[in-house]
Amino acid sequence: MQEIDKECKSYTVLITCLSVAITACGIAIATGLIYRYRWKIRYLYYLSKGKYYSYKPVDYSTQTYKYDAFISFSEIDLRFIKNGCIPQLEIKNNLKLCIHNRDFMPGEEITVNITNAIHNSRKTICVISRAFLDSYYCKFEFNMARMESIYSRGGENILLLVFYEQILPRELPLVMLELVQEQSYIEYPHDDQGNVVFWEKLKEAIA
């Protein structure tokens, strides 16, 4: 009788250990998947909270957008937006830009405003500076634009990287470095002659 009790206890311990191990493995796998697809999950979540989410397939080759481009930038670089982007792209070339401190919907969550702005813009322009790389919301906008490209535009590259400062490759996040290696960027020259060519190239990239 004692031997049977011992066997039952040993089986109980074994079953308990196996259950704990299986549960731990399941949690680890689930955590890994959530981390891997964290930006996709966040993108779909915030898009579903906005007005413009639809499960219907869209032909993006003929799709019209509310904005030609959403400008993602750090507040520290606001002067570049006011003195450069608005006069050169909006006033001179009649492109419609979405600028967060001017065009976001008052009272709406900032994450939903960002996702809607990207979803309703033909392109997203990221003005890359060290301040941009240090900003949580700038990095959020960059990653939401990546998700928009992958999951709503059929892989079309909608991101335009404008390097407002010279930044070493090792200072860039890996996903951003990959875009740079694919030549999806343009450097702001900071001189009058080069600026003319810069704005012309940027206009062509948007339109």
C-alpha positions in Angstrom: 0.0 0.0 0.0 2.9 2.4 0.9 4.5 1.6 -2.5 1.3 2.5 -4.4 1.1 5.8 -2.4 4.8 6.6 -3.3 4.1 5.8 -7.0 1.0 8.1 -7.0 2.9 10.9 -5.3 5.8 10.5 -7.8 3.3 10.6 -10.7 1.6 13.7 -9.2 5.0 15.5 -8.9 5.9 14.5 -12.5 2.5 15.7 -13.9 2.8 18.9 -12.0 6.3 19.6 -13.2 5.3 18.8 -16.8 2.3 21.1 -16.6 4.4 23.9 -15.2 7.0 23.4 -18.0 4.4 23.3 -20.7 2.7 26.4 -19.4 6.0 28.2 -19.1 6.9 27.2 -22.7 3.5 28.4 -23.9 3.9 31.7 -22.2 7.4 32.1 -23.6 6.2 31.4 -27.1 3.2 33.7 -26.8 5.5 36.5 -25.4 7.9 36.0 -28.3 5.2 36.2 -30.9 3.7 39.3 -29.3 7.1 41.0 -29.2 7.9 40.0 -32.8 4.6 41.3 -34.1 4.2 44.2 -31.6 4.1 46.9 -34.2 1.6 45.1 -36.4 -0.6 44.5 -33.4 -0.4 48.2 -32.4 -1.0 49.4 -35.9 -4.1 47.3 -36.4 -5.4 48.3 -32.9 -5.0 52.0 -33.4 -6.3 51.8 -37.0 -9.4 50.0 -35.8 -10.0 52.9 -33.3 -10.0 55.4 -36.1 -12.7 56.4 -38.6 -11.0 55.1 -41.7 -10.5 51.4 -40.9 -12.0 48.9 -43.4 -11.7 45.2 -44.0 -12.5 45.7 -47.7 -9.6 45.4 -50.2 -8.6 48.7 -51.7 -7.0 49.3 -55.1 -4.2 51.7 -53.9 -3.1 52.4 -57.5 -6.3 54.5 -57.9 -6.8 55.5 -54.3 -7.1 59.2 -53.5 -5.7 60.6 -50.2 -6.6 63.5 -48.0 -2.9 64.5 -47.8 0.0 64.1 -50.2 2.4 63.6 -47.3 2.4 63.3 -43.5 5.5 65.0 -42.1 7.0 63.2 -39.1 9.5 65.5 -37.2 10.8 66.5 -33.8 9.5 69.8 -32.4 13.2 70.8 -32.2 13.2 70.9 -36.1 9.9 72.8 -36.4 11.7 75.7 -38.1 12.6 73.4 -41.0 8.9 72.6 -41.4 7.8 76.2 -41.2 10.6 77.8 -43.3 11.1 74.9 -45.7 8.4 72.3 -46.1 5.4 74.6 -46.0 6.6 77.3 -48.4 8.4 74.9 -50.8 5.9 72.0 -50.9 2.6 73.5 -50.0 2.7 77.1 -51.2 5.1 76.7 -54.2 4.0 73.2 -55.4 0.5 73.0 -54.1 1.0 69.8 -52.2 -1.2 69.2 -49.2 0.8 68.2 -46.1 -0.3 66.8 -42.7 1.5 68.5 -39.9 0.7 67.3 -36.4 0.5 70.6 -34.5 -1.7 72.0 -37.2 -3.8 69.2 -38.7 -4.4 66.6 -35.9 -8.0 66.2 -34.7 -8.4 68.0 -31.3 -9.6 65.7 -28.5 -8.5 62.5 -30.3 -5.8 60.2 -28.9 -2.4 61.1 -30.4 -1.7 57.5 -31.4 -5.0 57.4 -33.3 -4.3 60.8 -34.9 -0.9 59.5 -36.0 -2.3 56.3 -37.5 -5.1 58.1 -39.3 -2.7 60.7 -40.7 -0.4 58.0 -42.1 -3.3 56.0 -43.5 -4.7 59.0 -45.2 -1.5 60.3 -46.7 0.1 59.1 -49.9 3.6 59.3 -48.4 5.2 59.7 -44.9 8.3 61.9 -44.7 10.5 61.4 -41.7 12.8 64.3 -41.0 15.7 62.5 -39.4 17.8 64.2 -36.8 19.2 63.1 -33.5 16.2 64.7 -31.8 14.0 62.5 -34.1 15.8 59.4 -33.0 15.4 60.4 -29.3 11.7 61.0 -29.6 9.3 58.2 -28.7 6.5 59.6 -30.9 8.8 60.1 -33.9 9.9 56.5 -33.7 6.2 55.5 -33.3 5.3 57.4 -36.5 8.2 55.7 -38.3 7.1 52.2 -37.3 3.4 52.9 -38.0 4.4 54.0 -41.5 6.3 50.8 -42.0 3.2 48.8 -40.9 1.0 50.8 -43.2 3.4 50.0 -46.1 3.4 46.3 -45.3 -0.2 45.6 -44.3 -2.3 48.3 -46.1 -0.3 49.2 -49.2 0.7 45.7 -50.5 4.4 46.3 -49.8 4.6 49.7 -51.5 7.3 51.9 -49.9 5.6 55.0 -48.6 8.5 56.1 -46.4 10.7 59.0 -47.4 13.7 59.6 -45.1 15.0 63.2 -45.2 18.3 63.4 -43.3 18.4 66.9 -41.8 21.6 66.1 -39.9 24.6 63.9 -40.7 24.2 60.8 -38.7 26.5 57.8 -38.7 25.1 54.4 -39.7 25.8 52.9 -36.3 23.5 55.6 -34.7 20.5 54.4 -36.7 18.0 51.7 -35.7 18.5 48.5 -37.8 15.1 48.8 -39.6 16.0 52.4 -40.6 19.4 51.4 -41.7 17.9 48.8 -44.0 15.8 51.6 -45.7 18.9 53.7 -46.1 20.7 50.8 -47.8 17.7 50.5 -50.2 18.4 54.2 -51.2 15.0 55.4 -49.8 16.4 58.6 -48.4 17.6 62.1 -49.3 20.0 64.4 -47.5 19.2 68.0 -46.9 22.2 70.0 -48.3 22.0 73.2 -46.2 23.1 75.4 -49.1 21.1 77.5 -51.5 22.2 75.8 -54.7 21.7 72.3 -53.4 18.4 73.2 -51.8 16.8 73.9 -55.2 17.6 70.3 -56.3 16.6 68.9 -52.9 13.1 70.4 -53.0 12.6 69.3 -56.6 13.6 65.7 -55.8 11.4 65.7 -52.8 8.4 67.0 -54.7 8.9 64.3 -57.4 9.1 61.6 -54.7 5.8 62.7 -53.1 3.9 63.2 -56.3 
